[in-house]
Amino acid sequence: MNTENQTKVEETKVDEWTKEFLISRKNGFTEVTDEEVAKADAFCEGYKMFLDLSKTEREAVEFGIAQAEKVGFVEFEYGKTYQAGEKVYYNNRGKALILAVIGEDGCNDGVRIAAAHVDSPRLDLKPYPLYEANEMVLFKTHYYGGIKKYQWTTIPLAMHGRIVRRDGTYVDIRLGEEPGEPQFCVTDLLPHLGTEQMTKTLAKAIEGENLNVLIGSRPVRAEKGSNLFKLNIMKLIHEKYDIVEEDFISGEIEFVPAFKASDVGFDASMIGGYGHDDRVCAYPAIEAILHCDKPKHTVLTVLADKEEVGSDGNTGMNSAFLRYFIGDLAKMEGLDPHAVMTKSKCLSADVTAAFDPTYASAYEPTNSCYLNNGVGVMKYTGSRGKSGTSDASAEFMAEVRRLLDSKNILWQTGELGKVDGGGGGTVAMYIANLNIDVVDMGVPVISMHSPFEVVAKLDVYMAYRAFKAFFEDQSC
C-alpha cells in the first residue's frame, strides 16, 4: 500500500473512532429535517397561546383541565375501579393538578410521571395593599420568587388573581391584558435625579419595599374629606368587582407582565415571553399526556405550585398530594403504595439555563445547554457542592439516554452555570424522597426569571416528544 492510500485509511479510522468515542457538539438544526422544524413551529403556536392565557398557577390549572376534558378526562373519584385507557384528573385547590391515564398494566410496575410547576416569579399584593401618597394611589407588593428587582420597573403590568369575600363568594380578576384595558406599572427615578441611585449595586438600587404599583391619580370630587384619591380608586374597584378594601386580606392578587408572547429573531426561531419558567415544560407535559391513549404503565402529568418559593404548602411538591394520589391508585388495584412508588420513575420537567454569549463568563461552556440543541437532561441541579438536589442515578440516566436516542429526540446535558456561580433547584428532590427514580429534564432558557424570557422553538418541541416517548415506552 502506498503512503497516500495508507494515510487515507488511517484518516478514515480516525473519523470512525471520533464518531464512536468522542462527543461532537452540533447545532440541532443540522440534525433535523425541515419537516421537523415546521412541526416545532406549529407546536409552539399552541404554546404561545397557553403562555398568554396562563400567567398564574390558577389559570394554568384551569387551562389544563379544560384541555383535558375536551379529550375525555373526568374528575378522579376515590374508590372507583378504573380500566386501562381511562383518563382522570385531580384538581388540588385550583392551584395544582394531576392528569392521569390508566395503563394496560396499571400500577404493577410503578407509574411514569412528568412533573412541572406552574408558578412563576411575580409581584404579589400585601394584605393591606392600597394607599395614597402625594395625590397618587398605589398598591404595596411583596415580590414572589427570585427576581432582579430593577427588571420590574417601568414595564406594563396586568392584574390577575382571585379575591374571596367574607361570605365565601369570590371574584376572579384579569385586568390589563385586552386592548383598551388599563395597565399598571412600578415607577423608577429619572436619570437626571438618579446620581445617587446609580452608585448603588443592582441588588440595592431598587428596594423590595419600593416595588409599589401605580394605580391611580384622580380624587373623589368633594370639598372635604381625607384620602380622596384612595377613596376614588376603591370606589371604582367596588363598582367593577363588588369588593371592599378589607376583602384584599383574603385575596391572591398577582401583578405580571402585560405583554404577549411573541416570536424573537428575524428567523422567528425563538419565543420571548413571561413565565417560560416553568410553563415551557408544563405545556409539553400536558400535550404529551393528552395524546397518550393506552400506555403500558399508568402515566401522570403533575402541575405543582410554589416551586419558586421552595415547594412548601399544600399545593407544592413538598406536600403529600402526589403521594396520596399514587397511593389511592395503588390501593384501588390492591397494591402496596410503597411498592408502587419504589418502582415508579419521573422526569422532573423544569427548565435549565441556556448558554448566553453576552454573559459567557458565568458558564462553563463544555457543561452548558445551548438553544436549539434539544431538551436538557440534568443529572443534578442544586448549588455549589450539589446542595438541594437529588442527583439521578447512573442507571436511570442511561435509561433516559437510551430512550431519547432510540426515538431520535434531540437532547443535551449541562449544569446551571459554573460550580461556585450560584445554582438553583427543582421539584426533583421532593419526588426522589418518595423513593422514586427521577431526573431533571427541561427546556434551556435565556434571561431566566426575567419578565421576558427567551426559549428556542425546537427545544420546546423536543421536550414534548421526550415526555410523550417516556409515557409510551414499553421498557423504561
DRENTI-739905 format. One line per 8 residues: number of its first residue (from 1); for each residue x negated, y negated, z of C-alpha. Coordinates in pm, 1 decimal, padded with zeros to 6 digits. Last residue first. Layout:
NUM	X,Y,Z | ...
//
This chain:
476	03833.1,-00248.8,03051.4 | 03925.4,00070.2,02863.4 | 04262.5,00019.6,02695.6 | 04218.6,-00347.0,02607.2 | 04540.4,-00546.6,02571.0 | 04509.8,-00785.7,02863.7 | 04136.7,-00845.6,02817.8 | 04185.8,-00894.0,02443.2
468	04452.3,-01157.0,02510.7 | 04228.8,-01339.6,02758.5 | 03938.1,-01341.1,02509.8 | 04150.1,-01446.5,02211.7 | 04292.7,-01739.1,02409.1 | 03946.6,-01844.0,02528.0 | 03824.4,-01819.4,02167.5 | 04096.9,-02062.8,02065.7
460	03986.0,-02318.3,02322.5 | 03622.3,-02275.9,02216.7 | 03704.8,-02344.4,01851.3 | 03897.0,-02657.5,01943.9 | 03596.1,-02811.8,02117.9 | 03650.5,-02987.4,02451.2 | 03637.7,-03350.1,02569.3 | 03751.7,-03510.8,02896.2
452	03922.9,-03848.6,02923.0 | 04017.0,-03946.8,03281.0 | 03685.5,-03799.8,03398.7 | 03664.8,-03474.3,03591.2 | 03444.6,-03315.2,03320.7 | 03283.6,-03556.0,03073.6 | 03211.0,-03269.6,02829.0 | 03390.8,-02939.2,02884.4
444	03298.3,-02575.0,02814.3 | 03604.2,-02344.4,02805.8 | 03640.1,-02063.3,03055.2 | 03535.2,-01730.4,03200.5 | 03439.3,-01668.9,03561.1 | 03400.8,-01306.3,03667.9 | 03611.2,-01093.1,03897.8 | 03622.9,-00738.8,04033.4
436	03893.1,-00731.8,04301.9 | 03814.4,-00660.7,04667.1 | 04071.7,-00921.1,04779.6 | 03778.5,-01149.3,04866.2 | 03690.3,-01139.0,04496.2 | 04012.8,-01328.0,04430.4 | 03912.1,-01601.3,04672.9 | 03559.3,-01608.1,04529.3
428	03681.7,-01654.1,04173.5 | 03900.3,-01959.4,04242.9 | 03627.9,-02188.9,04108.9 | 03323.2,-02369.5,04245.2 | 03087.6,-02650.6,04159.1 | 02724.8,-02743.6,04114.2 | 02476.7,-03005.6,04226.0 | 02150.4,-03075.8,04044.4
420	01931.2,-02845.1,04250.3 | 01975.6,-02547.4,04016.1 | 02018.2,-02749.0,03698.1 | 02358.5,-02775.7,03532.9 | 02669.9,-02562.3,03577.0 | 02518.5,-02235.6,03454.8 | 02531.6,-02053.0,03123.6 | 02686.5,-01781.9,02913.5
412	02818.1,-01761.7,02561.9 | 03115.2,-01618.3,02378.6 | 03255.2,-01594.8,02027.5 | 03504.9,-01310.3,02002.3 | 03418.5,-01036.3,01754.9 | 03663.1,-00794.8,01922.8 | 03398.1,-00536.8,02017.0 | 03163.0,-00815.8,02123.6
404	03416.5,-00957.6,02367.6 | 03493.3,-00618.8,02522.0 | 03132.1,-00508.8,02557.5 | 03031.2,-00836.4,02717.5 | 03322.2,-00808.5,02962.0 | 03229.2,-00455.6,03060.8 | 02861.3,-00553.5,03098.8 | 02954.5,-00841.3,03328.7
396	03161.9,-00595.4,03531.0 | 02864.1,-00365.8,03578.7 | 02623.0,-00649.5,03660.7 | 02854.0,-00752.3,03943.3 | 03009.6,-01097.9,03949.9 | 02860.4,-01361.8,04179.4 | 03145.7,-01451.4,04422.7 | 03053.9,-01818.2,04460.7
388	03050.2,-02087.2,04727.5 | 02674.7,-02102.2,04777.6 | 02462.0,-01983.0,04486.0 | 02149.4,-02137.7,04640.8 | 02212.9,-02473.4,04469.0 | 02585.2,-02484.7,04406.3 | 02863.2,-02239.4,04328.9 | 02920.0,-02069.0,03993.3
380	02833.0,-01706.6,03924.2 | 02828.6,-01461.1,03634.7 | 02957.0,-01730.4,03402.5 | 03120.4,-01638.3,03071.1 | 03174.7,-01944.3,02850.3 | 03419.1,-01920.8,02561.1 | 03272.3,-01992.4,02221.2 | 02967.3,-02164.9,02077.9
372	03164.6,-02465.2,01951.9 | 03050.4,-02695.2,02234.2 | 02749.4,-02566.9,02424.2 | 02700.0,-02369.2,02745.0 | 02379.8,-02403.6,02944.4 | 02113.2,-02156.9,03050.1 | 01841.9,-02227.3,02793.5 | 01903.4,-02602.6,02806.2
364	01868.5,-02651.8,03184.3 | 02098.8,-02947.2,03229.3 | 02093.3,-03281.5,03410.5 | 01806.3,-03414.0,03194.1 | 02020.8,-03377.5,02882.6 | 02250.5,-03663.8,02977.0 | 02311.5,-03801.8,02627.2 | 02261.6,-03452.4,02487.2
356	02566.9,-03322.9,02677.8 | 02560.1,-02948.8,02742.2 | 02911.4,-02829.0,02820.3 | 03008.8,-02793.7,03184.7 | 03226.6,-02497.7,03278.2 | 03600.5,-02449.6,03278.6 | 03808.5,-02203.5,03475.5 | 03984.5,-01878.1,03396.0
348	03874.3,-01643.5,03671.5 | 03896.5,-01325.7,03467.1 | 04019.5,-01051.0,03694.9 | 03999.1,-00677.1,03750.2 | 04205.4,-00446.7,03969.3 | 04098.1,-00108.3,04105.9 | 04041.6,-00237.6,04461.3 | 04365.3,-00433.4,04436.2
340	04565.5,-00119.0,04357.9 | 04400.7,00076.1,04641.1 | 04486.0,-00197.2,04889.5 | 04846.3,-00211.7,04767.0 | 04893.3,00164.9,04824.0 | 05126.0,00295.4,04555.6 | 05492.5,00398.0,04558.0 | 05566.0,00212.4,04234.8
332	05767.0,-00059.2,04408.5 | 05494.1,-00067.9,04673.2 | 05231.5,-00159.7,04412.6 | 05434.5,-00440.8,04258.8 | 05502.6,-00586.5,04604.1 | 05134.9,-00564.8,04697.6 | 05036.0,-00742.7,04377.7 | 05279.2,-01020.4,04468.5
324	05166.7,-01040.2,04831.8 | 04800.5,-01064.5,04733.3 | 04880.1,-01336.8,04480.1 | 05079.3,-01537.7,04736.5 | 04828.5,-01491.4,05020.4 | 04663.7,-01835.1,05026.5 | 04310.3,-01910.9,04905.8 | 04446.9,-01931.9,04553.9
316	04639.4,-02246.5,04640.0 | 05018.4,-02276.9,04658.4 | 05033.3,-02204.6,05032.9 | 04752.5,-02445.7,05114.9 | 04378.6,-02411.3,05053.1 | 04226.2,-02390.6,04702.9 | 03936.2,-02624.3,04797.4 | 04055.8,-02968.9,04691.5
308	04030.1,-02930.3,04312.1 | 04170.0,-02579.0,04335.3 | 04491.1,-02702.8,04499.9 | 04744.6,-02527.9,04269.4 | 04740.0,-02189.2,04100.8 | 04850.9,-02056.9,03762.7 | 04824.1,-01677.4,03753.2 | 04856.9,-01474.3,03434.7
300	04916.3,-01112.5,03524.8 | 04882.7,-00780.8,03341.6 | 05016.1,-00433.8,03425.8 | 04781.9,-00186.3,03262.1 | 04838.9,-00018.0,02925.9 | 04986.3,-00332.2,02772.0 | 05331.4,-00349.8,02611.7 | 05419.4,-00692.4,02471.7
292	05124.0,-00928.7,02518.2 | 05204.7,-01244.6,02321.4 | 05340.3,-01440.0,02619.0 | 05047.1,-01307.2,02822.4 | 04787.4,-01461.2,02592.6 | 04980.9,-01786.2,02549.9 | 04983.7,-01847.6,02924.9 | 04612.9,-01767.7,02957.9
284	04534.1,-01991.5,02657.9 | 04730.3,-02275.0,02827.5 | 04574.4,-02231.0,03171.7 | 04217.8,-02240.5,03039.4 | 04240.5,-02589.0,02885.4 | 04470.4,-02674.4,03175.7 | 04171.5,-02663.8,03407.7 | 04000.7,-02901.9,03379.0
276	04129.9,-03020.4,03040.5 | 04338.2,-03260.9,03250.7 | 04325.3,-03589.8,03061.3 | 04247.4,-03599.7,02691.7 | 03998.6,-03564.1,02411.2 | 04016.0,-03276.8,02166.3 | 03730.9,-03172.9,01936.8 | 03676.4,-03066.5,01576.6
268	03866.4,-03359.5,01426.6 | 03587.9,-03381.6,01163.5 | 03558.3,-03757.3,01203.6 | 03543.1,-03699.9,01578.0 | 03798.5,-03654.2,01855.0 | 04156.8,-03532.3,01813.5 | 04402.1,-03672.5,02063.0 | 04564.5,-03601.6,02397.7
260	04793.2,-03887.2,02497.1 | 04712.7,-04190.1,02713.7 | 04884.3,-04255.3,03044.3 | 04601.8,-04148.6,03273.6 | 04744.1,-04007.1,03598.2 | 04909.4,-04157.1,03905.1 | 05057.4,-03888.0,04127.9 | 05363.4,-03904.6,04351.4
252	05445.0,-03627.1,04595.1 | 05718.9,-03773.7,04811.8 | 05844.2,-03712.8,05162.3 | 05699.3,-04031.4,05310.5 | 05793.2,-04217.4,04991.6 | 06154.3,-04183.5,05105.5 | 06093.2,-04454.2,05368.1 | 06084.3,-04718.3,05094.4
244	06437.7,-04644.2,04975.9 | 06546.0,-04418.7,04689.7 | 06817.8,-04433.4,04424.3 | 06574.5,-04382.6,04132.7 | 06631.5,-04675.4,03896.1 | 06819.3,-04918.4,04120.8 | 06604.8,-04827.5,04421.3 | 06282.9,-04880.7,04226.3
236	06407.6,-05220.6,04109.4 | 06497.0,-05323.1,04466.9 | 06159.2,-05196.6,04589.4 | 05990.3,-05418.9,04329.3 | 06194.8,-05723.1,04433.9 | 06136.7,-05659.8,04802.5 | 05760.1,-05641.2,04753.9 | 05762.1,-05983.7,04588.7
228	05999.7,-06132.0,04849.1 | 05790.2,-06000.8,05138.8 | 05941.2,-06262.3,05367.1 | 06262.8,-06459.4,05344.8 | 06391.3,-06798.8,05237.0 | 06468.0,-06975.6,04908.9 | 06555.8,-06655.0,04728.2 | 06495.3,-06524.9,04376.8
220	06336.0,-06187.1,04450.8 | 05969.9,-06207.3,04363.2 | 05774.4,-06126.8,04044.4 | 05422.5,-05977.8,04031.7 | 05449.3,-05599.3,04004.1 | 05293.2,-05251.3,04008.7 | 04913.9,-05286.8,04043.4 | 04767.2,-04958.7,04167.1
212	04515.8,-04983.4,04451.0 | 04190.9,-04790.9,04422.8 | 04035.1,-05025.3,04678.6 | 04030.7,-04777.6,04967.4 | 03821.7,-04544.4,04753.3 | 03554.7,-04810.6,04716.6 | 03437.6,-04916.1,04370.0 | 03072.7,-05028.0,04352.6
204	02977.0,-04774.2,04619.1 | 02931.3,-04449.5,04425.8 | 02804.3,-04632.1,04117.8 | 02530.9,-04789.7,04330.7 | 02565.4,-05153.3,04426.8 | 02389.2,-05443.9,04252.9 | 02680.3,-05471.1,04010.9 | 02922.4,-05562.8,04288.4
196	02706.8,-05855.4,04398.7 | 02693.4,-06006.8,04050.3 | 03058.6,-05932.6,03977.1 | 03201.4,-06281.9,03951.2 | 03139.4,-06336.7,03578.2 | 03163.3,-05958.6,03530.9 | 03536.4,-05966.4,03616.4 | 03630.7,-05755.4,03917.0
188	03840.9,-05446.8,03856.3 | 04212.1,-05366.2,03860.0 | 04379.9,-05027.6,03903.1 | 04650.4,-04987.8,03642.0 | 05018.7,-04934.9,03565.4 | 05243.2,-04864.7,03268.9 | 05586.0,-04994.5,03174.5 | 05798.5,-04789.7,02933.6
180	05845.1,-04916.1,02578.1 | 05696.0,-04609.9,02413.8 | 05709.9,-04309.1,02649.9 | 05446.3,-04200.6,02902.2 | 05467.3,-04475.6,03164.0 | 05720.1,-04324.7,03402.0 | 05779.4,-03963.0,03494.8 | 05969.6,-03936.1,03822.0
172	06164.0,-03641.3,03957.7 | 06439.0,-03724.1,04208.1 | 06529.2,-03521.5,04514.1 | 06813.0,-03415.1,04737.0 | 06704.8,-03286.1,05077.0 | 06915.9,-03525.0,05287.0 | 06611.8,-03738.6,05382.4 | 06525.6,-03790.0,05015.7
164	06268.5,-03587.3,04825.9 | 06045.0,-03779.2,04586.8 | 05887.8,-03589.6,04297.4 | 05597.1,-03664.9,04068.4 | 05453.7,-03870.2,03786.2 | 05354.6,-04237.5,03747.8 | 05152.5,-04328.8,03438.9 | 04819.4,-04511.9,03430.5
156	04658.1,-04734.0,03168.0 | 04283.1,-04778.4,03230.3 | 04134.2,-05077.7,03407.8 | 03981.2,-04883.3,03699.2 | 03978.6,-04504.2,03719.0 | 03625.5,-04448.2,03585.1 | 03478.5,-04651.8,03873.4 | 03596.3,-04387.8,04119.8
148	03385.9,-04106.9,03977.9 | 03620.1,-03827.0,04075.7 | 03612.2,-03506.8,04279.0 | 03960.6,-03410.1,04389.7 | 04257.0,-03624.6,04486.8 | 04223.1,-04000.8,04537.7 | 04425.6,-04160.7,04814.3 | 04641.6,-04445.6,04690.0
140	04791.7,-04772.2,04815.1 | 05052.3,-04913.7,04575.4 | 05052.1,-05280.2,04478.5 | 05266.9,-05592.0,04464.9 | 05127.7,-05936.1,04380.3 | 05203.1,-06273.6,04534.9 | 04885.5,-06286.0,04744.9 | 04930.7,-05934.4,04881.7
132	05246.1,-05720.7,04894.3 | 05251.6,-05356.5,04996.2 | 05397.9,-05019.9,04895.2 | 05208.7,-04699.0,04974.4 | 05344.4,-04578.7,05308.0 | 05283.8,-04202.9,05276.3 | 04974.5,-04264.6,05054.5 | 05019.7,-04223.4,04680.4
124	04799.8,-03975.6,04495.8 | 04533.4,-04074.8,04239.2 | 04409.7,-03795.9,04010.8 | 04175.0,-03498.5,03974.4 | 04351.5,-03198.6,03817.3 | 04592.5,-02928.2,03933.4 | 04683.4,-02642.2,03700.2 | 04450.7,-02364.0,03811.9
116	04363.4,-02052.1,03616.3 | 04373.9,-01680.2,03696.2 | 04371.0,-01413.8,03423.9 | 04450.5,-01084.5,03593.7 | 04445.7,-00716.6,03499.1 | 04621.7,-00482.7,03741.2 | 04494.5,-00169.1,03913.9 | 04460.3,00178.1,03768.8
108	04798.5,00302.8,03883.2 | 04955.0,-00044.6,03867.5 | 05195.1,00032.2,03582.4 | 05058.2,00294.0,03341.6 | 05265.1,00161.1,03050.0 | 05205.9,-00190.3,03179.0 | 05451.9,-00433.8,03336.5 | 05407.3,-00786.7,03201.9
100	05355.9,-01050.2,03468.6 | 05363.5,-01431.1,03488.3 | 05260.2,-01576.7,03824.5 | 05321.7,-01943.6,03900.7 | 05208.1,-02217.5,04135.9 | 05353.2,-02564.2,04201.9 | 05731.6,-02513.7,04191.7 | 05735.5,-02354.7,04534.1
92	05577.6,-02030.5,04412.1 | 05761.8,-01929.7,04094.3 | 05722.7,-01556.4,04030.6 | 05767.7,-01439.9,03672.4 | 05880.3,-01118.0,03509.1 | 05838.4,-00929.1,03182.2 | 05940.4,-00568.4,03121.8 | 05712.1,-00374.4,02886.8
84	05686.5,-00064.4,03101.2 | 05981.4,-00034.9,03338.3 | 06053.8,-00230.3,03654.3 | 06200.1,-00099.4,03977.9 | 06367.7,-00373.7,04180.3 | 06269.8,-00416.9,04543.5 | 06171.4,-00783.1,04514.5 | 06326.4,-00950.6,04212.7
76	06095.0,-01141.4,03978.7 | 06257.0,-01411.8,03767.1 | 06301.5,-01315.8,03403.4 | 06062.5,-01323.8,03107.6 | 06229.5,-01265.6,02771.1 | 06032.8,-01462.7,02513.7 | 06204.3,-01801.0,02566.9 | 06192.8,-01744.8,02942.9
68	05814.2,-01750.8,02931.4 | 05795.9,-02085.8,02751.4 | 06029.7,-02248.8,03003.4 | 05848.8,-02090.7,03298.7 | 05507.5,-02206.0,03180.5 | 05628.5,-02559.8,03107.3 | 05787.5,-02590.4,03451.8 | 05463.8,-02464.5,03608.3
60	05259.9,-02719.4,03412.4 | 05500.2,-02997.6,03511.8 | 05467.9,-02912.8,03879.6 | 05087.5,-02897.0,03854.9 | 05077.5,-03244.8,03704.3 | 04994.1,-03380.1,03357.3 | 05191.4,-03107.5,03183.3 | 05381.4,-03252.3,02886.0
52	05088.0,-03429.9,02720.0 | 04848.3,-03142.3,02783.1 | 05101.9,-02886.1,02657.2 | 05148.7,-03081.4,02333.1 | 04771.6,-03085.1,02284.9 | 04765.4,-02707.5,02339.9 | 05030.0,-02646.8,02078.0 | 04823.4,-02836.7,01823.4
44	04523.8,-02642.9,01951.3 | 04646.0,-02315.7,01806.7 | 04661.4,-02468.7,01457.8 | 04300.3,-02590.1,01477.6 | 04181.0,-02252.4,01604.8 | 04367.1,-02070.7,01328.6 | 04207.1,-02300.1,01069.6 | 03864.1,-02222.6,01216.0
36	03936.5,-01850.4,01187.9 | 04033.0,-01892.2,00821.7 | 03716.7,-02091.6,00758.0 | 03525.6,-01787.8,00876.7 | 03329.2,-01754.3,01199.0 | 02964.6,-01704.6,01298.0 | 02804.2,-02015.8,01148.2 | 03076.2,-02226.9,01309.3
28	02975.4,-02092.9,01647.9 | 02641.5,-02272.6,01648.1 | 02360.9,-02023.5,01678.3 | 02148.9,-01908.9,01971.5 | 01914.3,-01629.3,01864.3 | 01872.4,-01393.6,02157.2 | 01591.7,-01143.3,02112.4 | 01586.3,-00763.1,02111.6
20	01785.0,-00632.4,01817.0 | 01790.1,-00929.7,01580.2 | 01426.3,-01010.6,01655.5 | 01326.6,-00646.8,01616.6 | 01487.0,-00636.4,01272.7 | 01312.4,-00958.8,01167.4 | 00981.3,-00825.9,01299.1 | 01029.6,-00504.1,01101.9
12	01099.1,-00701.9,00784.0 | 00787.9,-00913.2,00843.6 | 00582.5,-00594.4,00882.6 | 00718.8,-00456.9,00555.9 | 00647.4,-00785.0,00375.8 | 00289.4,-00793.4,00509.4 | 00233.5,-00435.7,00391.7 | 00356.7,-00531.1,00044.0
4	00107.7,-00822.6,00021.3 | -00182.5,-00616.8,00160.0 | -00144.2,-00338.6,-00093.9 | 00000.0,00000.0,00000.0
//
